């Protein structure tokens, strides 16, 4: 396939070369070449510089170029080094020239110093690059069994975008015993096939006949397309419709509105009933463009205009309409309708400024070329003839250098001090009736003005800066453009005044006035400021200066710069946190929980716990997510009674930061009911994940509580000592206070009371004593002393009611001895400050008693 296509292109190239040799010398000022379609980029077309008689070495200096309309595709290009015209992009003849016939590319070449214009026509030769195609791959043809021998049945025509010999050349039918094929030629030299009945049909013997229709073009190599024809034999409908004439012609103006009646078709059928009712429609091979523009009424036969006509695109439309009755074995007959369009002056001239040389120096001599102007009118005849002129009272005139091309030149010396700028009105008017015109204004400045403000490359900037950045480091760069020239395009950058968190914006960032590079003046902290925005101004050096502003959003990214902080357990006085563990603890026993917080965010604040050091790693484990310390197995006799543990808390940052806490676990036989150092307090989940401010609040609350408690103890001791002094030498009156013992207190005060009693060995029971408050009568206070004086607390107990006046029997009163007691029963702990996990029944030793 590839070799055949290559040989075909070679033959076409030789054919185009032969055409050039036989064409003879070109007309004066105009050359004509021929080139096959589908050539690759860089293919040689002609030595244009030599043919035009130009000096190849001066082509670049004289700005030799192709003049084309804006938006037009540049199929060909000129090499300015050797003057060779070559293929710039692949040329598809069927795309460039939709209609048939000769396909020409009209090129205009412009060269300056002096200004000269040349016209070149390049004919695009067709190659056989398309195969014929049918509208359908399978076509159903209904034929009555009563059809006479020699009956003809028009078949669907194949379409081939190629032209000339490369289009559809002939048709071929597969061998069969009933039909033959005849190829007919239309007036436009196109081919269509008719199926001819050669043998009588018998529906009872064979209902369907299948034949293969092949369309072949005349190209080299030959291409073909096929369609399957299904001939269905029907019962007889022995009369077919007939049009009044086989071909119709009608003229229609191109500006006819949609719904306009194009023609009324009429076909008759001698049959009656459904066999005589006729339906009209387009033939199967009607082009899609025809179906878009026209519509056929099925019952009336009216052909109506559906789309918008354009004479400049196509001046003739060929319609093929078929008529078919509604009876069985209906046979369709065809007619042709030729619609000729009448040109209307509906296109105004188009004015294009091909080359403009502005601004103009005020000392330019008369005759200086300012611009090259081209005009185009898509209409034909007089409607397409255009004249061009400039407005009055301007020192410029138009000179026609070529048809539809003009040069705008100066007619006298210019004076910038009098007129700094000219607005030249160019009027193009066609010769139609009524005439259409187009006015275009060309502004010719005499000198440069600063009329363009700077423009930033982006509508806004977003900058991401990692916290703890080095002061003075570059964080981003902004850039703006100014289309002016010289000093009007010189830009300087600055930062608009403003404040960030009460501080001037100049203390945070600075900018290089020349390059637009921005620098951070201080180290940013994500925990203090997460984002801010500034306004950057770009101002040119013109007079007056112009400026533009842009917003720069600066986002501070978090860095893992805060190590975890242990909040529980908190060692006191620099000592190691201690904890008691019963030797009878089973595997999974909850010893305590290590809590920590991290001031960072995201992954940098996600904490994990691990056991870094241990006397015995097989005895304890730490939950990596919660920090719970549990036993892995039961204690053995050989296990040490003191276990030293180091728990590490690590965050999820990169690199990770960590903190450690040392724990001293004492294994005891029985658990005393005292509070260990391990559970000072536990933070709720929502507090433990907050900022360090929570830790400061908790420490402050603890300090205030301890101070308040100490003040109450001191006040109570002072009052009790003063009351004892006032009672020295007297016995205590039981009706006045229920807090005194039955015997007289000794001079040592509380030292001789039952408070000196020691609890039984192996217990940690609290010692409680009722003492007088020394304040308002009727109130008593309880002092609770634990085994360790550092853990002594003070609390209100209850009011002591004095005896009522109606109480006669003093024996019913409580004896004074009953108010001095040593309690061996510990009070229940207050669990409101502990997280749910610390309220487990396995941690009685981790709770603080009131």
FIKELO-703554 format. One line per field, with one value per residue (C-alpha): x, y, z; residue in three letters. Coordinates in steps of 0.02 Angstrom, whole numbers. Layout:
# FIKELO-703554
xx <- c(X|...)
yy <- c(Y|...)
zz <- c(Z|...)
rest <- c(ALA|...)
# end
This chain:
# FIKELO-703554
xx <- c(0|141|239|84|47|228|229|64|135|291|187|86|246|310|142|151|330|275|135|260|366|216|138|259|318|204|111|197|201|121|187|95|153|75|103|23|-76|-21|164|267|335|486|441|511|386|487|640|537|683|761|594|556|731|770|939|930|1057|943|779|796|850|706|582|523|364|195|47|-108|-268|-273|-314|-277|-175|1|17|174|326|484|660|741|916|894|724|647|459|422|275|249|109|19|-108|-272|-353|-524|-511|-440|-560|-729|-799|-731|-630|-461|-396|-286|-192|-175|-17|42|225|284|461|519|654|581|406|354|208|201|58|87|-43|-9|-123|-151|-156|-269|-199|-298|-301|-485|-580|-761|-889|-1075|-1200|-1244|-1149|-1309|-1448|-1621|-1704|-1884|-1931|-2103|-2109|-2209|-2064|-2034|-1869|-1756|-1829|-1702|-1677|-1564|-1441|-1359|-1211|-1040|-955|-769|-697|-563|-590|-554|-495|-472|-660|-785|-749|-859|-963|-954|-1084|-1050|-1101|-1284|-1418|-1549|-1472|-1345|-1269|-1265|-1163|-1238|-1155|-1237|-1218|-1080|-983|-1020|-1064|-1211|-1265|-1431|-1481|-1560|-1675|-1616|-1723|-1901|-1919|-2023|-2056|-2114|-1947|-1829|-1880|-1712|-1566|-1397|-1275|-1116|-1097|-919|-872|-698|-608|-486|-335|-168|-169|-353|-464|-635|-784|-922|-1103|-1214|-1380|-1525|-1657|-1822|-1951|-2126|-2296|-2344|-2381|-2381|-2380|-2240|-2251|-2192|-2131|-2191|-2012|-1849|-1756|-1807|-1715|-1750|-1663|-1660|-1580|-1450|-1537|-1701|-1769|-1799|-1967|-1962|-2042|-1907|-2013|-2174|-2141|-2279|-2279|-2428|-2470|-2605|-2642|-2782|-2787|-2623|-2537|-2575|-2528|-2356|-2225|-2079|-1906|-1724|-1631|-1507|-1356|-1409|-1260|-1273|-1255|-1413|-1509|-1455|-1516|-1675|-1825|-1951|-2130|-2172|-2354|-2362|-2196|-2147|-1961|-1935|-1781|-1721|-1549|-1455|-1387|-1217|-1176|-993|-984|-1083|-1178|-1268|-1354|-1408|-1554|-1609|-1788|-1875|-2060|-2129|-2306|-2371|-2425|-2334|-2183|-2168|-2034|-1952|-1925|-1803|-1791|-1656|-1683|-1547|-1555|-1457|-1415|-1421|-1285|-1342|-1233|-1233|-1047|-970|-788|-656|-510|-349|-195|-58|92|96|252|212|253|310|457|403|550|499|503|344|309|358|258|156|50|1|-188|-282|-470|-578|-760|-827|-965|-943|-961|-994|-1040|-859|-773|-705|-638|-541|-512|-454|-540|-507|-390|-252|-74|-92|-153|-184|-88|-144|3|-99|-281|-363|-196|-154|-9|-36|100|133|100|190|306|235|245|224|204|50|-29|40|-74|-178|-336|-347|-518|-508|-671|-693|-851|-909|-1002|-1160|-1335|-1360|-1175|-1099|-953|-834|-740|-581|-484|-294|-212|-39|56|203|292|282|168|157|-16|5|1|105|19|68|90|-32|-192|-128|18|16|180|214|354|417|420|587|651|814|789|837|800|707|529|460|471|336|348|250|257|234|207|281|461|617|591|402|433|557|467|502|420|365|257|102|89|-7|-1|11|-43|-15|159|205|214|391|451|396|447|543|557|694|633|719|697|538|619|537|631|573|644|605|588|405|321|174|108|95|45|-16|-52|-54|-65|22|-4|139|140|231|258|339|457|347|271|146|192|68|54|-35|-62|-66|-106|25|-42|93|54|168|198|216|386|421|506|416|461|327|301|265|115|88|174|261|412|418|574|677|648|593|406|368|227|176|126|52|150|-15|-53|-106|-55|-137|-141|-150|-4|-34|-43|93|18|105|61|143|119|141|0|-44|78|203|86|38|121|176|240|370|468|646|731|671|742|647|568|464|370|293|229|170|23|95|-61|-130|28|-52|78|21|99|141|147|129|270|391|487|652|587|666|558|608|585|666|574|609|461|494|361|397|300|267|372|523|644|548|569|548|543|572|509|587|475|520|398|402|329|239|144|-7|-62|-73|-220|-117|-93|64|168|121|-56|-39|-184|-240|-293|-451|-421|-480|-361|-210|-211|-224|-88|36|-83|-184|-32|0|-180|-173|-9|-82|-241|-137|-30|-181|-265|-107|-88|-271|-255|-96|-178|-326|-210|-110|-268|-341|-182|-175|-357|-342|-185|-271|-423|-315|-226|-392|-445|-286|-329|-513|-599|-680|-864|-947|-1100|-991|-890|-899|-722|-624|-570|-637|-472|-386|-266|-85|31|96|-71|-99|64|-17|-178|-224|-147|17|-54|28|-76|-47|103|78|-69|-83|-241|-272|-276|-420|-450|-594|-527|-616|-619|-593|-716|-902|-968|-1050|-923|-789|-651|-565|-379|-331|-149|-82|73|170|154|176|8|-94|-258|-386|-573|-737|-833|-1000|-1073|-1072|-1242|-1242|-1365|-1540|-1615|-1748|-1619|-1622|-1524|-1339|-1310|-1394|-1262|-1112|-965|-811|-708|-811|-743|-562|-541|-414|-502|-439|-560|-500|-623|-681|-577|-642|-634|-706|-532|-475|-506|-617|-468|-400|-563|-527|-540|-362|-287|-341|-165|-169|-311|-294|-394|-485)
yy <- c(0|122|85|113|279|334|291|384|541|528|518|670|766|725|777|945|971|936|1061|1196|1160|1172|1323|1442|1608|1684|1845|2006|2029|1859|1681|1517|1351|1182|1068|901|892|796|841|838|993|1065|997|1103|1206|1334|1446|1603|1721|1672|1677|1851|1912|1963|1965|1819|1896|2048|1955|1958|2139|2193|2095|1982|1897|1825|1940|1848|1888|1875|1699|1620|1461|1476|1323|1387|1483|1562|1524|1696|1622|1546|1614|1440|1423|1265|1177|1242|1123|979|1037|942|992|934|1045|1199|1193|1120|1139|1045|1118|1201|1232|1386|1466|1654|1719|1898|1933|2100|2168|2336|2463|2497|2431|2302|2180|2016|1896|1709|1573|1396|1261|1116|955|817|645|488|489|447|289|294|269|230|313|142|-21|-115|-54|-133|-127|-184|-251|-313|-485|-414|-303|-320|-370|-220|-124|-4|31|179|133|239|334|324|483|521|688|678|760|721|546|515|525|386|314|161|32|-156|-286|-459|-603|-657|-729|-593|-420|-324|-153|1|155|324|496|654|826|866|710|616|431|334|154|76|-103|-183|-333|-470|-617|-625|-635|-763|-723|-899|-970|-840|-694|-607|-582|-522|-435|-336|-163|-99|81|111|275|312|352|263|156|118|131|55|47|-83|-91|-243|-233|-337|-355|-401|-471|-405|-438|-334|-149|-128|62|176|363|479|659|790|809|723|884|1052|1219|1364|1526|1589|1745|1703|1808|1712|1680|1507|1433|1504|1389|1334|1227|1127|951|844|658|550|366|279|160|190|186|167|114|286|391|467|515|629|627|658|520|421|499|680|768|818|1001|990|911|1054|1189|1114|1014|910|896|709|727|890|880|1057|1093|1225|1322|1267|1346|1503|1515|1588|1626|1648|1470|1382|1461|1300|1164|1000|911|732|698|530|490|326|264|185|22|-144|-170|19|78|247|364|509|685|818|998|1126|1278|1427|1561|1745|1850|1987|2127|2062|2072|2237|2266|2210|2325|2245|2338|2227|2328|2484|2586|2693|2804|2922|3038|3217|3251|3111|3173|3175|3008|2903|2741|2728|2572|2441|2417|2274|2272|2121|2099|1921|1964|1943|2058|2240|2191|2138|2289|2405|2583|2654|2833|2929|3068|3253|3373|3248|3251|3074|2994|2820|2755|2598|2481|2327|2278|2292|2343|2522|2610|2754|2888|3062|3213|3348|3374|3336|3447|3354|3516|3558|3387|3251|3116|3085|2981|2933|2872|2746|2713|2560|2560|2427|2455|2360|2428|2483|2508|2444|2529|2500|2633|2598|2722|2714|2806|2871|2939|3055|3016|2892|2923|2827|2754|2578|2536|2392|2222|2080|1907|1835|1908|1859|1765|1628|1600|1457|1489|1362|1430|1467|1535|1628|1818|1897|1741|1760|1694|1734|1848|1952|2015|2138|2190|2360|2363|2539|2570|2654|2739|2714|2527|2538|2468|2486|2380|2429|2365|2463|2525|2416|2322|2139|2097|2278|2288|2380|2267|2330|2236|2071|2076|2186|2191|2230|2381|2325|2136|2111|1981|1978|1939|1892|2011|1903|1722|1671|1560|1452|1447|1639|1684|1566|1680|1862|1962|2115|2232|2249|2398|2407|2583|2635|2782|2876|3045|3038|2868|2725|2585|2422|2325|2139|2043|1923|1790|1720|1556|1495|1308|1213|1140|1013|1135|1093|936|843|901|773|830|670|604|762|726|835|924|847|670|521|486|334|208|56|-104|-254|-414|-503|-399|-504|-480|-325|-235|-45|32|210|325|438|597|726|873|948|1129|1086|1039|894|750|852|840|656|571|391|310|176|95|153|74|-51|-163|-305|-278|-435|-365|-202|-127|46|71|170|276|305|293|165|66|-114|-275|-409|-555|-597|-557|-696|-719|-678|-514|-360|-263|-98|-77|71|123|259|301|400|510|543|653|616|756|743|738|675|758|665|680|550|522|407|300|202|60|-25|-200|-223|-366|-262|-94|54|169|323|425|392|516|432|507|687|718|662|781|753|715|884|972|862|905|1093|1223|1243|1373|1230|1167|1342|1356|1189|1233|1401|1317|1192|1331|1433|1280|1235|1415|1420|1254|1307|1471|1376|1258|1403|1497|1343|1311|1492|1491|1324|1382|1544|1450|1328|1474|1549|1385|1342|1288|1257|1100|1096|1125|993|1097|1229|1118|939|938|929|769|725|759|927|955|956|1101|1015|1032|910|822|729|687|529|603|526|352|257|148|-37|-99|-120|1|181|233|417|492|613|734|850|1017|1180|1308|1456|1551|1564|1443|1285|1235|1103|1061|896|883|725|673|535|431|567|743|810|735|806|887|993|988|1046|907|972|1100|1052|1099|1162|1081|1148|1232|1098|959|918|759|793|609|606|717|646|618|723|567|523|673|618|466|378|320|165|181|278|399|363|452|597|538|692|755|589|522|368|252|304|253|69|-44|-100|70|109|169|302|405|557|556|708)
zz <- c(0|48|-112|-220|-136|-159|-344|-365|-287|-395|-553|-498|-464|-639|-709|-618|-680|-857|-835|-786|-939|-1057|-972|-1054|-982|-848|-870|-821|-633|-599|-589|-584|-515|-484|-336|-289|-127|28|10|169|255|164|-8|-151|-250|-350|-345|-321|-295|-462|-555|-490|-533|-354|-271|-149|-31|1|31|220|226|113|221|80|144|100|130|191|282|471|526|356|356|284|173|83|145|71|128|140|125|-49|-109|-127|-107|-5|76|253|303|221|89|76|-88|-32|122|35|-115|-69|-245|-396|-536|-529|-352|-343|-199|-229|-147|-134|-96|-29|-32|35|-9|-134|-101|-233|-238|-336|-362|-377|-411|-355|-422|-303|-406|-346|-303|-280|-90|-65|-108|-167|-28|-29|89|159|165|128|15|2|-169|-184|-356|-405|-478|-622|-674|-862|-935|-964|-817|-744|-559|-514|-377|-242|-310|-230|-172|-198|-138|-273|-443|-623|-660|-474|-444|-474|-646|-664|-570|-569|-519|-451|-570|-554|-667|-653|-662|-762|-733|-844|-800|-846|-853|-788|-863|-740|-798|-637|-648|-578|-600|-648|-615|-771|-755|-876|-818|-753|-565|-473|-291|-255|-310|-235|-126|-104|-223|-156|-272|-233|-312|-330|-371|-446|-475|-617|-511|-502|-402|-423|-268|-243|-126|-111|-55|-33|-128|-64|-201|-120|-240|-202|-269|-419|-409|-597|-609|-548|-519|-657|-643|-765|-825|-777|-736|-665|-654|-537|-488|-309|-231|-101|32|20|197|269|218|41|-88|-209|-327|-329|-393|-467|-501|-554|-531|-630|-488|-363|-174|-81|-241|-312|-159|-187|-59|-101|-22|-61|-148|-44|-128|-93|-11|173|124|17|161|274|153|80|137|36|96|86|32|-65|-159|-113|-100|36|89|260|286|239|62|19|-162|-120|-54|-190|-336|-391|-292|-374|-290|-326|-271|-280|-287|-223|-204|-43|-119|-105|-217|-233|-352|-332|-479|-476|-545|-537|-477|-517|-402|-471|-343|-388|-310|-191|-130|49|89|136|87|212|248|313|369|302|359|468|503|655|743|606|629|611|491|373|190|82|0|152|154|314|284|155|147|64|27|-11|-60|-66|-189|-377|-527|-490|-312|-286|-367|-231|-229|-82|-22|132|227|194|283|319|247|177|15|-57|-207|-295|-322|-370|-386|-214|-136|-84|1|122|98|165|54|153|300|473|625|791|891|789|771|884|812|655|642|459|402|259|164|51|-60|-183|-348|-300|-291|-159|-125|37|120|264|360|454|558|565|710|666|817|789|952|1095|1243|1406|1380|1447|1631|1698|1705|1820|1747|1873|1949|2122|2198|2330|2424|2545|2672|2798|2975|3060|2895|2892|2897|2732|2629|2463|2471|2297|2147|2062|1885|1779|1597|1514|1325|1313|1262|1332|1500|1488|1508|1654|1808|1994|2129|2304|2446|2496|2676|2795|2960|3004|3182|3230|3155|2994|2844|2812|2966|2890|2706|2584|2395|2271|2174|2013|2005|2106|2221|2394|2555|2730|2860|3010|3055|3045|3175|3121|3299|3301|3123|2989|2842|2789|2629|2559|2412|2288|2168|2000|1931|1768|1742|1618|1644|1720|1795|1784|1911|1949|2110|2146|2305|2372|2492|2607|2695|2836|2836|2998|3045|3178|3296|3458|3554|3652|3832|3969|4072|4172|4277|4338|4450|4607|4664|4523|4586|4483|4476|4584|4580|4681|4592|4684|4659|4632|4475|4327|4144|4071|4240|4209|4303|4240|4090|4020|3945|3836|3722|3566|3510|3325|3205|3091|3085|3186|3337|3320|3468|3493|3653|3674|3813|3789|3942|4070|4204|4123|3949|3969|4118|4055|3892|3837|3717|3570|3546|3722|3831|3947|4047|4077|4138|4011|4133|4316|4437|4483|4643|4557|4485|4563|4685|4603|4417|4327|4165|4037|3922|3764|3679|3494|3372|3188|3114|3001|3086|3238|3409|3572|3761|3897|4072|4203|4313|4469|4502|4673|4682|4851|4927|4976|4905|5026|4991|4955|4799|4700|4606|4443|4433|4476|4355|4185|4051|3954|3769|3715|3836|3803|3620|3647|3659|3806|3879|3954|4048|4116|4175|4264|4352|4406|4471|4571|4646|4698|4777|4874|4938|4991|5082|5171|5227|5301|5397|5468|5517|5601|5699|5759|5814|5903|5996|6050|6115|6215|6298|6350|6430|6524|6701|6660|6605|6433|6436|6330|6288|6206|6091|6040|5975|6137|6227|6397|6484|6494|6351|6397|6368|6214|6130|5993|6028|6175|6084|5993|5836|5887|5867|5727|5610|5606|5510|5324|5314|5256|5344|5366|5542|5569|5714|5753|5815|5856|5721|5830|5724|5742|5874|5816|5680|5685|5564|5525|5499|5402|5419|5304|5327|5233|5297|5121|5074|5218|5168|5257|5229|5308|5392|5457|5578|5761|5830|6010|6133|6128|6281|6298|6313|6499|6506|6477|6465|6296|6226|6139|6250|6214|6192|6041|5943|5949|5840|5731|5573|5489|5345|5191|5107|4929|4793|4688|4507|4421|4366|4294|4119|4105|4086|4260|4345|4319|4470|4433|4484|4663|4701|4564|4642|4756|4912|4982)
rest <- c(UNK|UNK|UNK|UNK|UNK|UNK|UNK|UNK|UNK|UNK|UNK|UNK|UNK|UNK|UNK|UNK|UNK|UNK|UNK|UNK|UNK|UNK|UNK|UNK|UNK|UNK|UNK|UNK|UNK|UNK|UNK|UNK|UNK|UNK|UNK|UNK|UNK|UNK|UNK|UNK|UNK|UNK|UNK|UNK|UNK|UNK|UNK|UNK|UNK|UNK|UNK|UNK|UNK|UNK|UNK|UNK|UNK|UNK|UNK|UNK|UNK|UNK|UNK|UNK|UNK|UNK|UNK|UNK|UNK|UNK|UNK|UNK|UNK|UNK|UNK|UNK|UNK|UNK|UNK|UNK|UNK|UNK|UNK|UNK|UNK|UNK|UNK|UNK|UNK|UNK|UNK|UNK|UNK|UNK|UNK|UNK|UNK|UNK|UNK|UNK|UNK|UNK|UNK|UNK|UNK|UNK|UNK|UNK|UNK|UNK|UNK|UNK|UNK|UNK|UNK|UNK|UNK|UNK|UNK|UNK|UNK|UNK|UNK|UNK|UNK|UNK|UNK|UNK|UNK|UNK|UNK|UNK|UNK|UNK|UNK|UNK|UNK|UNK|UNK|UNK|UNK|UNK|UNK|UNK|UNK|UNK|UNK|UNK|UNK|UNK|UNK|UNK|UNK|UNK|UNK|UNK|UNK|UNK|UNK|UNK|UNK|UNK|UNK|UNK|UNK|UNK|UNK|UNK|UNK|UNK|UNK|UNK|UNK|UNK|UNK|UNK|UNK|UNK|UNK|UNK|UNK|UNK|UNK|UNK|UNK|UNK|UNK|UNK|UNK|UNK|UNK|UNK|UNK|UNK|UNK|UNK|UNK|UNK|UNK|UNK|UNK|UNK|UNK|UNK|UNK|UNK|UNK|UNK|UNK|UNK|UNK|UNK|UNK|UNK|UNK|UNK|UNK|UNK|UNK|UNK|UNK|UNK|UNK|UNK|UNK|UNK|UNK|UNK|UNK|UNK|UNK|UNK|UNK|UNK|UNK|UNK|UNK|UNK|UNK|UNK|UNK|UNK|UNK|UNK|UNK|UNK|UNK|UNK|UNK|UNK|UNK|UNK|UNK|UNK|UNK|UNK|UNK|UNK|UNK|UNK|UNK|UNK|UNK|UNK|UNK|UNK|UNK|UNK|UNK|UNK|UNK|UNK|UNK|UNK|UNK|UNK|UNK|UNK|UNK|UNK|UNK|UNK|UNK|UNK|UNK|UNK|UNK|UNK|UNK|UNK|UNK|UNK|UNK|UNK|UNK|UNK|UNK|UNK|UNK|UNK|UNK|UNK|UNK|UNK|UNK|UNK|UNK|UNK|UNK|UNK|UNK|UNK|UNK|UNK|UNK|UNK|UNK|UNK|UNK|UNK|UNK|UNK|UNK|UNK|UNK|UNK|UNK|UNK|UNK|UNK|UNK|UNK|UNK|UNK|UNK|UNK|UNK|UNK|UNK|UNK|UNK|UNK|UNK|UNK|UNK|UNK|UNK|UNK|UNK|UNK|UNK|UNK|UNK|UNK|UNK|UNK|UNK|UNK|UNK|UNK|UNK|UNK|UNK|UNK|UNK|UNK|UNK|UNK|UNK|UNK|UNK|UNK|UNK|UNK|UNK|UNK|UNK|UNK|UNK|UNK|UNK|UNK|UNK|UNK|UNK|UNK|UNK|UNK|UNK|UNK|UNK|UNK|UNK|UNK|UNK|UNK|UNK|UNK|UNK|UNK|UNK|UNK|UNK|UNK|UNK|UNK|UNK|UNK|UNK|UNK|UNK|UNK|UNK|UNK|UNK|UNK|UNK|UNK|UNK|UNK|UNK|UNK|UNK|UNK|UNK|UNK|UNK|UNK|UNK|UNK|UNK|UNK|UNK|UNK|UNK|UNK|UNK|UNK|UNK|UNK|UNK|UNK|UNK|UNK|UNK|UNK|UNK|UNK|UNK|UNK|UNK|UNK|UNK|UNK|UNK|UNK|UNK|UNK|UNK|UNK|UNK|UNK|UNK|UNK|UNK|UNK|UNK|UNK|UNK|UNK|UNK|UNK|UNK|UNK|UNK|UNK|UNK|UNK|UNK|UNK|UNK|UNK|UNK|UNK|UNK|UNK|UNK|UNK|UNK|UNK|UNK|UNK|UNK|UNK|UNK|UNK|UNK|UNK|UNK|UNK|UNK|UNK|UNK|UNK|UNK|UNK|UNK|UNK|UNK|UNK|UNK|UNK|UNK|UNK|UNK|UNK|UNK|UNK|UNK|UNK|UNK|UNK|UNK|UNK|UNK|UNK|UNK|UNK|UNK|UNK|UNK|UNK|UNK|UNK|UNK|UNK|UNK|UNK|UNK|UNK|UNK|UNK|UNK|UNK|UNK|UNK|UNK|UNK|UNK|UNK|UNK|UNK|UNK|UNK|UNK|UNK|UNK|UNK|UNK|UNK|UNK|UNK|UNK|UNK|UNK|UNK|UNK|UNK|UNK|UNK|UNK|UNK|UNK|UNK|UNK|UNK|UNK|UNK|UNK|UNK|UNK|UNK|UNK|UNK|UNK|UNK|UNK|UNK|UNK|UNK|UNK|UNK|UNK|UNK|UNK|UNK|UNK|UNK|UNK|UNK|UNK|UNK|UNK|UNK|UNK|UNK|UNK|UNK|UNK|UNK|UNK|UNK|UNK|UNK|UNK|UNK|UNK|UNK|UNK|UNK|UNK|UNK|UNK|UNK|UNK|UNK|UNK|UNK|UNK|UNK|UNK|UNK|UNK|UNK|UNK|UNK|UNK|UNK|UNK|UNK|UNK|UNK|UNK|UNK|UNK|UNK|UNK|UNK|UNK|UNK|UNK|UNK|UNK|UNK|UNK|UNK|UNK|UNK|UNK|UNK|UNK|UNK|UNK|UNK|UNK|UNK|UNK|UNK|UNK|UNK|UNK|UNK|UNK|UNK|UNK|UNK|UNK|UNK|UNK|UNK|UNK|UNK|UNK|UNK|UNK|UNK|UNK|UNK|UNK|UNK|UNK|UNK|UNK|UNK|UNK|UNK|UNK|UNK|UNK|UNK|UNK|UNK|UNK|UNK|UNK|UNK|UNK|UNK|UNK|UNK|UNK|UNK|UNK|UNK|UNK|UNK|UNK|UNK|UNK|UNK|UNK|UNK|UNK|UNK|UNK|UNK|UNK|UNK|UNK|UNK|UNK|UNK|UNK|UNK|UNK|UNK|UNK|UNK|UNK|UNK|UNK|UNK|UNK|UNK|UNK|UNK|UNK|UNK|UNK|UNK|UNK|UNK|UNK|UNK|UNK|UNK|UNK|UNK|UNK|UNK|UNK|UNK|UNK|UNK|UNK|UNK|UNK|UNK|UNK|UNK|UNK|UNK|UNK|UNK|UNK|UNK|UNK|UNK|UNK|UNK|UNK|UNK|UNK|UNK|UNK|UNK|UNK|UNK|UNK|UNK|UNK|UNK|UNK|UNK|UNK|UNK|UNK|UNK|UNK|UNK|UNK|UNK|UNK|UNK|UNK|UNK|UNK|UNK|UNK|UNK|UNK|UNK|UNK|UNK|UNK|UNK|UNK|UNK|UNK|UNK|UNK|UNK|UNK|UNK|UNK|UNK|UNK|UNK|UNK|UNK|UNK|UNK|UNK|UNK|UNK|UNK|UNK|UNK|UNK|UNK|UNK|UNK|UNK|UNK|UNK|UNK|UNK|UNK|UNK|UNK)
# end
